Amino acid sequence: MLPLEVLPQILPGDPMPMFASWLADAKQRASQPNPDSMVLASVDNRGRPSARVVLCKRVNVDAGYIVFFTNYFSRKGRELQAQPYASVVFHWDALHRQVRIEGQVTRSPESESDEYFVSRALDSRVGAWASEQSAPLESRDLLAERVRAVADKFAIQPGTTDAHVPRPPHWGGFRLWAEAIEFWAEGANRVHDRAVWKRTLTRGVEGFQGGSWSATRLYP
């Protein structure tokens, strides 16, 4: 078992570098599966929450946002565009650490979505076209048929590992701009160490600009 830790006695003025460091630590530890996975919670127009696991694909430390990608017509995509606020939780049990981020959500610029989409495996790009994510599906056979139809559309031959498959217009990224970020480090006898940072966001040309962070240590 790793030695349990505490947060810095003097909390840093900006929490994002520490978050990026914790994420990097998790990615380097073989005992921590899926280090970039996070639970994403959104709400519908009745205020009812829904949660699912997605992958954090990018971190912008300077601006203070993280990026994930999805089908814009999926349940989460529709909820985030109607109610553009979200909360995520990273839990790295092998490191005895957890991070929660809350804030406002905007769509990624198309260039960011295009850049990431082309980096995906060919089968994943085909799947993004074939799947009407969150919609009712009559059978697995129908989904397989749709996958074959997309492969035919883009002239993909069996065994091909790469081909030009453009990003579908209904698929892309979201940026979660942190208004609050909370760190949790496991302590002995459940006397954990917690601290939260908060800031105010101001709407800018491409998303938000963040004000100064204020930090507060919390009882566990």
N, C-alpha and C positions, 0 to 999 in steps of 0.2 A: 504493500500500500504506500502511495506517495505521502510524504509529510504534508500535513494540513498547513494552510497558509492563511495569512491575513492580508487585507488590502493595505496600500501604503498609509502610514500614519498621517501624512499630509497628502490629502487627496489632490490629484493633478487637476489643473484648470480645464483641460480638455480630455474627455474620456475616450475619444475615438482612437487615438494611438494605442491605448491599452486594450481596447476591443480588438483591434487588428492584430495585436501581439498574441492575445489569447486564442484567436482563431488560427493564427499561424502555428501556435503550440499544438493545438488539437490536430491539425493536418499532419504534423510531424510525428505524432504518437500512433504507432501501429495498433495499440490496444483500444483506440478510439474510432469506432466505425462511423462512417458518414459524418465527418466533422463539420461539413457545411450545411447539414440539414437543420431546419428550424421549423417550429410549429407556428403557422401563420393564422391569426384570428381576424375575421372580418365580421361585419354586421349587415343585416338586411334592413329594408325600410321600416320594419317593425321593431328594430333594435334587438333582434334575436341573433346571437353569435353563431358562427360556424368556424371550425378549425380544421387544419390539415397540415401535413408536412410538405414543405417545399425546400428547394436548395438555394442558398445564398450564393450568387455567382460573382458579385462584384462588391467591393467596399471602397467608397470614396471618403478617405479620412478627412481631407481638408473641408469638404462641403458638409460632411456628416450625414451621408445616406448609404443605404445598401440596395442592391438590385437583385430581383428575381424575375423569372420569365414564366409565362403561362398563355393559355388561350383566353383572349379577351371576352369570349362568349361563355366561358365556364362560369360556374356559380361564383367563385371567388373574383373572377374578372368583372362580372356584372355588379357584384356587391361593392367592390372597390371603386368602380367608376361612379356608382350612385351615392355611396357613402365613403369618401376618400380618406378614411382613417383606418389604421391597422396596428396590431401588436404582434410581435414575434418573440419566441423564446428559443434560445440555444441552450442545450443541456449537454455538457461534456462530462459524463459520469466518470470516465477514466482519469480526468483531471480534477474532479471534485469542484467543478465550476459551472456557473450558469450566468447567462446574460439575457435581459429582457430589454426590448426596444419598442417604444411607442411613438407614433407620429403620423404625419400626413403623407398621402400617397399621390404621386403623379405618374403618368405614363412616361416611359423612357423615350428619348428622341428616336426617330426611325433609324438613324445611323447606328445607334447603340444596339438596337434590336437586330438589325441586319448583320452587324459584326459578330454578335454572339451566335446567331442562327447558322451562319456559314461554318462555324467551328464545330457544330454538332455532328454526331455520326449520321451517316446517310439514312439509316433506318429511322432515326429519331426525326429527321427532317420530313421523311415520307409520312410518319405517324402524325406529325402536326397538321398535315393536309387531310389525312384520312379520318381523324377523330373529331367528332362534334362533342367536345369534352363536356361532361355533366348532363348531356341530353339522353333520353331513353334510348336503349339499344335492343333491337329485337333478338339478336343472337350473335355469338362469336363468329359464326360463318359470314354474317353480313359485314362485320368489321374486317375480316380477312379479305372479303371481296372488294371492299373500299380501298384497302392497302394495295391490292393488285391493280386496281383501276388507277391509282395515283402513280404507281410504278410504270404503267403503260403510258400514262399521260406525259411523263418526263423521259420516256424511252430508256428506262433502266433495265438492263439485262440481268438475268440471274447470275449471282456471283460477283456483280459489280460492287466495289467498295466506295466509289465516289462518283458523283454526277452533279450536274447543275440543277439544284432544286431551290428556287427562290423562297424567301420567307412569305408565308401566307399573310394577307392583310389583317387577319383576325388573331394573329399570334405576335407576342412581343413582351417587352419588359415593363416592370413597374419599379419605381424608386420609392423607397420608404425613407422619408426625411425624419431623422430622430429629433423629437421634442423632449423625450425622456429616455435615459438609458440607465439600467440598474445592473450592478454587478453583485454576484453572490459567490462567496468562497466557503466551502464546507469547513465547519469547525468541530472540534472534539465535543462530545456530549451534546451535540446539536446546538452549540453556541456558535452559530455561523457568523460570518462577517458580511455585511451588506452596505452598499452605498448607492445613492441615486444622483444623477446629474440631470438638470433641466435647463431648457433655454426656450426663447420665443422665436418663432419662425415668421419671416416677412416674405410675402409673395414677391418673386423676382421675375426676370424675363424667362428663364428656363428653370422653373421650380421655385425654390425658396432660398433665402439667405438667413442664416442663423445668428442670433444674438449671442452674448456671452453666456457661458455655462455657469450654473451655480450648483455646488456639490453639497450633499448632506449624508452623513452616516446614519444608518437605520438600525434599530433593534432587530435582531434576527427573528 
